[in-house]
Amino acid sequence: MRALTVQPGTAGTAQLEDLPDPSPPHHHMLVEGLAIGVCGTDREITAGDYGWAPPGRDRLVLGHESLGRVRQAPSGSDFHVGDLVVGVVRRPDPVPCGACAHGEFDMCRNGRYTERGIKELDGYAAQLWTVEQDYAVRLDPRLADVGMLMEPTTVVAKAWEQVDAIGARSFYDPQRVLVTGAGPIGLLAAMLGIQRGLDVHVLDRITAGPKLDAVTALGATYHHDPVDEVAGKLQPDIVIEATGAGSVVFDAIANTAAYGITCLTGVSTPGRRLSIDAGAQNREIVLENDVVVGSVNANLRHYHAAADALDQADVDWLRRLITRRVPLEKFTDALTAHPDDIKVVLTLS
């Protein structure tokens, strides 16, 4: 089988390799890899900025936004040959910490978790892969073209769960949400907001193209003015922040409604400095009972919530998010960002 591998920590080492076909261990399934989604983490790993190879090896099979079809399932399994599945990314740490011991491995407290295609476990960018039954999730067959959107949907499913948990501390009747960033995470967060019946607004810098079109087709409102102006007028009850841009983060936090909730999902680039009035920011957060929370990764509960969200979604709208499908042999093109990209998919079969 062919697989896309990289030497983490060294730029320019991504290559296609011919690897032995895997043999599934006990309680594992053998899966035909159909496609993977490409995201910023994959590009960081291939740039040498991130990632860890499995112990005792110097190369890692890339890919964590998986989609595959079951070829072989253990006897008595809930899965069957032909099922459309995705593989969960993270595995709990071996200690385990309290969070991992309770199935909340997305909240691992000691950092010893592992991740498929990222940290010490081979990923899903292979024509065949194996996965434990307990770390696979079945998708509806109608999602065969778009199922690789599952993993980013889990990220926003968790973000919304965190928002709900915080909102439950008091009277909670949100009406308006502002999503900053119209990439895959932002658009999928907006989709979940629409599914919840909220008045959804999405802010990004572009003034035309597939991102704006996707927002409009979703039934949300698009904005491209500065975030302090937009949020200042909207006074959103909830902000889902998906840019990681420092100025956007702080302007969004400063302009929520009373006891507003800002959930940060975008990862900022270190080294960019900006001046803020920390005293004023603290005063406003305290006096308005505001909450700012970070959210990353997902556990099994979020995968099942994401599967439900995709089941409810308009598949034609989901297809809008996939702006390029690139065959495996042209992986360098998939790993190169284009200006109008939303989600790039690498096809494996």
Secondary structure, 3 states (H helix, E strand, C coil): CEEEEECCCCCCCCEEEECCCCCCCCCEEEEEEEEEEECHHHHHHHCCCCCECCCCCCCEECCCEEEEEEEECCCCCCCCCCCEEEECCEECCCCCCHHHHCCCHHHCCCCCCEEECCEEECCCCECEEEEEHHHEEEECHHHCCCHHHHHHHHHHHHHHHHHHHHHCCCCCCCCEEEEECCCHHHHHHHHHHHHCCCEEEEECCCCCCHHHHHHHHHCCEEECCCHHHHHHHHCCCEEEECCCCHHHHHHHHCCCCCCCEEEECCCCCCCCCCCCCHHHHHHHHHHCCCEEEECCCCCHHHHHHHHHHHHHCCHHHHHHHEEEEEEHHHHHHHCCCCCCCCEEEEECC
